[in-house]
Protein backbone atom coordinates (compact mmCIF):
# COMPACT_ATOMS: atom_id res chain seq x y z
CA UNK A 1 0.00 0.00 0.00
CA UNK A 2 1.36 3.42 -0.96
CA UNK A 3 1.65 5.95 1.87
CA UNK A 4 0.53 9.43 0.84
CA UNK A 5 2.01 12.48 2.58
CA UNK A 6 0.81 16.01 1.97
CA UNK A 7 3.75 18.23 1.08
CA UNK A 8 2.88 20.73 3.81
CA UNK A 9 3.37 17.93 6.39
CA UNK A 10 6.73 16.69 5.10
CA UNK A 11 9.91 17.06 7.16
CA UNK A 12 13.60 16.66 6.41
CA UNK A 13 13.76 13.23 8.09
CA UNK A 14 11.02 11.96 5.75
CA UNK A 15 12.95 13.25 2.74
CA UNK A 16 16.14 11.62 3.95
CA UNK A 17 14.64 8.24 4.80
CA UNK A 18 12.11 7.86 1.98
CA UNK A 19 13.80 9.74 -0.88
CA UNK A 20 17.50 9.44 -0.08
CA UNK A 21 17.98 13.19 0.22
CA UNK A 22 21.37 14.22 1.64
CA UNK A 23 22.69 17.59 2.72
CA UNK A 24 25.94 18.59 1.03
CA UNK A 25 28.67 20.13 3.18
CA UNK A 26 30.83 20.85 0.12
CA UNK A 27 31.49 24.61 0.08
CA UNK A 28 31.59 24.53 -3.74
CA UNK A 29 28.22 22.81 -4.12
CA UNK A 30 26.12 25.98 -3.88
CA UNK A 31 28.14 28.93 -5.13
CA UNK A 32 25.25 30.54 -7.01
CA UNK A 33 24.20 32.62 -4.00
CA UNK A 34 27.77 33.74 -3.20
CA UNK A 35 29.68 34.55 -6.39
CA UNK A 36 29.32 36.92 -9.34
CA UNK A 37 26.43 38.77 -7.74
CA UNK A 38 25.29 41.86 -9.66
CA UNK A 39 25.49 45.34 -8.16
CA UNK A 40 22.17 47.01 -7.43
CA UNK A 41 21.30 50.43 -8.81
CA UNK A 42 20.36 53.33 -6.56
CA UNK A 43 16.79 53.06 -7.85
CA UNK A 44 16.62 49.37 -6.90
CA UNK A 45 17.94 50.13 -3.42
CA UNK A 46 15.36 52.87 -3.00
CA UNK A 47 12.59 50.45 -4.03
CA UNK A 48 13.82 47.94 -1.44
CA UNK A 49 13.97 50.63 1.25
CA UNK A 50 10.33 51.49 0.49
CA UNK A 51 9.37 47.80 0.53
CA UNK A 52 11.02 47.41 3.94
CA UNK A 53 9.23 50.44 5.37
CA UNK A 54 5.88 49.23 4.06
CA UNK A 55 6.36 45.74 5.46
CA UNK A 56 7.43 47.00 8.88
CA UNK A 57 4.34 49.20 9.02
CA UNK A 58 1.99 46.37 8.02
CA UNK A 59 3.68 43.85 10.31
CA UNK A 60 2.16 45.64 13.29
CA UNK A 61 -0.95 43.67 12.34
CA UNK A 62 -1.27 39.91 11.63
CA UNK A 63 0.13 39.34 8.13
CA UNK A 64 -1.33 36.42 6.19
CA UNK A 65 0.20 34.70 3.18
CA UNK A 66 -1.57 36.75 0.45
CA UNK A 67 -0.25 39.96 2.01
CA UNK A 68 3.29 38.57 2.19
CA UNK A 69 3.12 37.76 -1.52
CA UNK A 70 1.75 41.18 -2.39
CA UNK A 71 4.09 43.30 -0.25
CA UNK A 72 7.34 41.31 -0.34
CA UNK A 73 7.45 38.63 -3.04
CA UNK A 74 5.84 40.52 -5.89
CA UNK A 75 8.25 43.50 -5.83
CA UNK A 76 11.29 41.24 -5.37
CA UNK A 77 10.32 39.08 -8.35
CA UNK A 78 9.62 42.12 -10.50
CA UNK A 79 12.93 43.80 -9.63
CA UNK A 80 14.82 40.55 -10.26
CA UNK A 81 13.31 40.25 -13.73
CA UNK A 82 11.13 37.19 -13.21
CA UNK A 83 8.11 38.84 -14.83
CA UNK A 84 9.90 38.99 -18.20
CA UNK A 85 10.92 36.29 -20.73
CA UNK A 86 12.02 33.55 -20.47
CA UNK A 87 10.15 33.18 -17.18
CA UNK A 88 6.54 32.31 -16.48
CA UNK A 89 4.51 32.34 -13.28
CA UNK A 90 1.69 30.18 -12.04
CA UNK A 91 -0.37 30.72 -8.90
CA UNK A 92 -0.70 27.02 -8.06
CA UNK A 93 1.06 23.97 -9.42
CA UNK A 94 0.38 20.39 -8.40
CA UNK A 95 3.52 18.40 -7.65
CA UNK A 96 3.85 14.70 -6.90
CA UNK A 97 6.95 12.67 -6.11
CA UNK A 98 7.26 8.95 -5.39
CA UNK A 99 9.94 7.44 -3.15
CA UNK A 100 12.68 5.21 -4.49
CA UNK A 101 10.88 2.04 -3.40
CA UNK A 102 7.51 3.35 -4.70
CA UNK A 103 6.15 3.13 -1.17
CA UNK A 104 5.52 6.82 -0.47
CA UNK A 105 3.78 9.51 -2.48
CA UNK A 106 4.18 13.18 -1.59
CA UNK A 107 1.44 15.36 -3.02
CA UNK A 108 0.85 19.09 -2.78
CA UNK A 109 0.45 22.40 -4.57
CA UNK A 110 3.03 25.14 -4.96
CA UNK A 111 1.91 28.54 -3.73
CA UNK A 112 3.87 30.20 -6.53
CA UNK A 113 6.25 28.87 -9.13
CA UNK A 114 8.59 30.64 -11.51
CA UNK A 115 9.75 28.49 -14.37
CA UNK A 116 11.08 28.35 -17.91
CA UNK A 117 9.84 25.92 -20.55
CA UNK A 118 12.91 23.74 -20.02
CA UNK A 119 13.43 23.71 -16.25
CA UNK A 120 11.77 24.81 -13.06
CA UNK A 121 13.90 27.52 -11.56
CA UNK A 122 12.46 28.99 -8.41
CA UNK A 123 10.08 27.38 -5.95
CA UNK A 124 8.63 29.95 -3.58
CA UNK A 125 6.85 29.13 -0.36
CA UNK A 126 5.17 32.10 1.31
CA UNK A 127 4.34 31.06 4.85
CA UNK A 128 2.45 33.09 7.42
CA UNK A 129 4.85 35.65 8.76
CA UNK A 130 4.83 34.22 12.26
CA UNK A 131 5.95 30.80 11.01
CA UNK A 132 9.58 29.75 11.00
CA UNK A 133 11.28 28.99 7.72
CA UNK A 134 11.91 25.52 9.12
CA UNK A 135 8.36 24.62 8.08
CA UNK A 136 8.81 25.83 4.51
CA UNK A 137 12.23 24.39 3.67
CA UNK A 138 11.24 20.67 3.61
CA UNK A 139 8.14 21.52 1.61
CA UNK A 140 10.15 23.47 -0.96
CA UNK A 141 12.70 20.64 -1.22
CA UNK A 142 9.89 18.15 -1.76
CA UNK A 143 8.60 20.23 -4.66
CA UNK A 144 12.11 20.57 -6.06
CA UNK A 145 12.50 16.78 -5.94
CA UNK A 146 9.48 16.66 -8.24
CA UNK A 147 11.37 18.61 -10.90
CA UNK A 148 10.77 16.66 -14.14
CA UNK A 149 14.15 17.82 -15.51
CA UNK A 150 16.23 16.25 -12.77
CA UNK A 151 19.40 16.38 -14.87
CA UNK A 152 19.46 20.12 -14.09
CA UNK A 153 19.91 21.53 -10.57
CA UNK A 154 16.87 23.22 -9.04
CA UNK A 155 17.15 26.53 -7.18
CA UNK A 156 14.74 27.50 -4.45
CA UNK A 157 13.77 30.51 -2.40
CA UNK A 158 11.83 30.33 0.87
CA UNK A 159 10.45 33.31 2.77
CA UNK A 160 7.93 34.08 5.46
CA UNK A 161 8.08 37.77 4.60
CA UNK A 162 10.75 38.80 7.07
CA UNK A 163 13.27 35.95 6.67
CA UNK A 164 14.76 34.60 3.44
CA UNK A 165 16.77 31.51 2.53
CA UNK A 166 18.01 30.06 -0.77
CA UNK A 167 18.18 26.37 -1.64
CA UNK A 168 19.85 24.23 -4.27
CA UNK A 169 19.03 20.63 -5.07
CA UNK A 170 20.91 18.40 -7.53
CA UNK A 171 19.92 14.86 -8.50
CA UNK A 172 22.67 13.90 -10.92
CA UNK A 173 24.46 11.62 -8.42
CA UNK A 174 21.81 11.04 -5.79
CA UNK A 175 19.62 13.75 -4.33
CA UNK A 176 21.75 16.36 -2.57
CA UNK A 177 20.84 19.81 -1.31
CA UNK A 178 22.39 22.81 0.35
CA UNK A 179 21.10 26.09 1.69
CA UNK A 180 22.37 29.63 2.03
CA UNK A 181 22.74 31.64 5.16
CA UNK A 182 19.49 33.10 6.41
CA UNK A 183 18.75 36.72 5.55
CA UNK A 184 16.52 39.04 7.58
CA UNK A 185 14.46 41.96 6.32
CA UNK A 186 15.19 44.02 9.41
CA UNK A 187 18.96 43.49 9.25
CA UNK A 188 20.81 46.25 7.43
CA UNK A 189 21.39 45.58 3.72
CA UNK A 190 20.14 41.97 3.85
CA UNK A 191 17.29 42.84 1.50
CA UNK A 192 19.85 44.18 -0.97
CA UNK A 193 21.65 40.83 -0.86
CA UNK A 194 18.39 38.92 -1.41
CA UNK A 195 17.59 40.87 -4.57
CA UNK A 196 21.15 40.55 -5.84
CA UNK A 197 21.01 36.76 -5.45
CA UNK A 198 17.64 36.58 -7.20
CA UNK A 199 19.04 38.61 -10.08
CA UNK A 200 22.01 36.23 -10.26
CA UNK A 201 19.64 33.26 -10.48
CA UNK A 202 17.84 34.97 -13.38
CA UNK A 203 21.16 35.61 -15.13
CA UNK A 204 22.14 31.95 -14.84
CA UNK A 205 18.95 30.87 -16.56
CA UNK A 206 19.34 33.36 -19.39
CA UNK A 207 22.91 32.23 -19.94
C-alpha positions as CSV (number, residue, x, y, z in Angstrom):
1,X,0.0,0.0,0.0
2,X,1.4,3.4,-1.0
3,X,1.6,6.0,1.9
4,X,0.5,9.4,0.8
5,X,2.0,12.5,2.6
6,X,0.8,16.0,2.0
7,X,3.7,18.2,1.1
8,X,2.9,20.7,3.8
9,X,3.4,17.9,6.4
10,X,6.7,16.7,5.1
11,X,9.9,17.1,7.2
12,X,13.6,16.7,6.4
13,X,13.8,13.2,8.1
14,X,11.0,12.0,5.8
15,X,12.9,13.3,2.7
16,X,16.1,11.6,3.9
17,X,14.6,8.2,4.8
18,X,12.1,7.9,2.0
19,X,13.8,9.7,-0.9
20,X,17.5,9.4,-0.1
21,X,18.0,13.2,0.2
22,X,21.4,14.2,1.6
23,X,22.7,17.6,2.7
24,X,25.9,18.6,1.0
25,X,28.7,20.1,3.2
26,X,30.8,20.9,0.1
27,X,31.5,24.6,0.1
28,X,31.6,24.5,-3.7
29,X,28.2,22.8,-4.1
30,X,26.1,26.0,-3.9
31,X,28.1,28.9,-5.1
32,X,25.2,30.5,-7.0
33,X,24.2,32.6,-4.0
34,X,27.8,33.7,-3.2
35,X,29.7,34.5,-6.4
36,X,29.3,36.9,-9.3
37,X,26.4,38.8,-7.7
38,X,25.3,41.9,-9.7
39,X,25.5,45.3,-8.2
40,X,22.2,47.0,-7.4
41,X,21.3,50.4,-8.8
42,X,20.4,53.3,-6.6
43,X,16.8,53.1,-7.9
44,X,16.6,49.4,-6.9
45,X,17.9,50.1,-3.4
46,X,15.4,52.9,-3.0
47,X,12.6,50.5,-4.0
48,X,13.8,47.9,-1.4
49,X,14.0,50.6,1.2
50,X,10.3,51.5,0.5
51,X,9.4,47.8,0.5
52,X,11.0,47.4,3.9
53,X,9.2,50.4,5.4
54,X,5.9,49.2,4.1
55,X,6.4,45.7,5.5
56,X,7.4,47.0,8.9
57,X,4.3,49.2,9.0
58,X,2.0,46.4,8.0
59,X,3.7,43.9,10.3
60,X,2.2,45.6,13.3
61,X,-1.0,43.7,12.3
62,X,-1.3,39.9,11.6
63,X,0.1,39.3,8.1
64,X,-1.3,36.4,6.2
65,X,0.2,34.7,3.2
66,X,-1.6,36.8,0.5
67,X,-0.3,40.0,2.0
68,X,3.3,38.6,2.2
69,X,3.1,37.8,-1.5
70,X,1.8,41.2,-2.4
71,X,4.1,43.3,-0.2
72,X,7.3,41.3,-0.3
73,X,7.4,38.6,-3.0
74,X,5.8,40.5,-5.9
75,X,8.2,43.5,-5.8
76,X,11.3,41.2,-5.4
77,X,10.3,39.1,-8.4
78,X,9.6,42.1,-10.5
79,X,12.9,43.8,-9.6
80,X,14.8,40.5,-10.3
81,X,13.3,40.3,-13.7
82,X,11.1,37.2,-13.2
83,X,8.1,38.8,-14.8
84,X,9.9,39.0,-18.2
85,X,10.9,36.3,-20.7
86,X,12.0,33.6,-20.5
87,X,10.2,33.2,-17.2
88,X,6.5,32.3,-16.5
89,X,4.5,32.3,-13.3
90,X,1.7,30.2,-12.0
91,X,-0.4,30.7,-8.9
92,X,-0.7,27.0,-8.1
93,X,1.1,24.0,-9.4
94,X,0.4,20.4,-8.4
95,X,3.5,18.4,-7.6
96,X,3.8,14.7,-6.9
97,X,6.9,12.7,-6.1
98,X,7.3,8.9,-5.4
99,X,9.9,7.4,-3.2
100,X,12.7,5.2,-4.5
101,X,10.9,2.0,-3.4
102,X,7.5,3.4,-4.7
103,X,6.2,3.1,-1.2
104,X,5.5,6.8,-0.5
105,X,3.8,9.5,-2.5
106,X,4.2,13.2,-1.6
107,X,1.4,15.4,-3.0
108,X,0.8,19.1,-2.8
109,X,0.5,22.4,-4.6
110,X,3.0,25.1,-5.0
111,X,1.9,28.5,-3.7
112,X,3.9,30.2,-6.5
113,X,6.2,28.9,-9.1
114,X,8.6,30.6,-11.5
115,X,9.7,28.5,-14.4
116,X,11.1,28.4,-17.9
117,X,9.8,25.9,-20.6
118,X,12.9,23.7,-20.0
119,X,13.4,23.7,-16.3
120,X,11.8,24.8,-13.1
121,X,13.9,27.5,-11.6
122,X,12.5,29.0,-8.4
123,X,10.1,27.4,-6.0
124,X,8.6,30.0,-3.6
125,X,6.9,29.1,-0.4
126,X,5.2,32.1,1.3
127,X,4.3,31.1,4.9
128,X,2.4,33.1,7.4
129,X,4.9,35.7,8.8
130,X,4.8,34.2,12.3
131,X,6.0,30.8,11.0
132,X,9.6,29.8,11.0
133,X,11.3,29.0,7.7
134,X,11.9,25.5,9.1
135,X,8.4,24.6,8.1
136,X,8.8,25.8,4.5
137,X,12.2,24.4,3.7
138,X,11.2,20.7,3.6
139,X,8.1,21.5,1.6
140,X,10.2,23.5,-1.0
141,X,12.7,20.6,-1.2
142,X,9.9,18.1,-1.8
143,X,8.6,20.2,-4.7
144,X,12.1,20.6,-6.1
145,X,12.5,16.8,-5.9
146,X,9.5,16.7,-8.2
147,X,11.4,18.6,-10.9
148,X,10.8,16.7,-14.1
149,X,14.1,17.8,-15.5
150,X,16.2,16.2,-12.8
151,X,19.4,16.4,-14.9
152,X,19.5,20.1,-14.1
153,X,19.9,21.5,-10.6
154,X,16.9,23.2,-9.0
155,X,17.2,26.5,-7.2
156,X,14.7,27.5,-4.4
157,X,13.8,30.5,-2.4
158,X,11.8,30.3,0.9
159,X,10.5,33.3,2.8
160,X,7.9,34.1,5.5
161,X,8.1,37.8,4.6
162,X,10.8,38.8,7.1
163,X,13.3,36.0,6.7
164,X,14.8,34.6,3.4
165,X,16.8,31.5,2.5
166,X,18.0,30.1,-0.8
167,X,18.2,26.4,-1.6
168,X,19.9,24.2,-4.3
169,X,19.0,20.6,-5.1
170,X,20.9,18.4,-7.5
171,X,19.9,14.9,-8.5
172,X,22.7,13.9,-10.9
173,X,24.5,11.6,-8.4
174,X,21.8,11.0,-5.8
175,X,19.6,13.7,-4.3
176,X,21.7,16.4,-2.6
177,X,20.8,19.8,-1.3
178,X,22.4,22.8,0.4
179,X,21.1,26.1,1.7
180,X,22.4,29.6,2.0
181,X,22.7,31.6,5.2
182,X,19.5,33.1,6.4
183,X,18.8,36.7,5.5
184,X,16.5,39.0,7.6
185,X,14.5,42.0,6.3
186,X,15.2,44.0,9.4
187,X,19.0,43.5,9.2
188,X,20.8,46.3,7.4
189,X,21.4,45.6,3.7
190,X,20.1,42.0,3.9
191,X,17.3,42.8,1.5
192,X,19.8,44.2,-1.0
193,X,21.6,40.8,-0.9
194,X,18.4,38.9,-1.4
195,X,17.6,40.9,-4.6
196,X,21.1,40.5,-5.8
197,X,21.0,36.8,-5.5
198,X,17.6,36.6,-7.2
199,X,19.0,38.6,-10.1
200,X,22.0,36.2,-10.3
201,X,19.6,33.3,-10.5
202,X,17.8,35.0,-13.4
203,X,21.2,35.6,-15.1
204,X,22.1,32.0,-14.8
205,X,18.9,30.9,-16.6
206,X,19.3,33.4,-19.4
207,X,22.9,32.2,-19.9
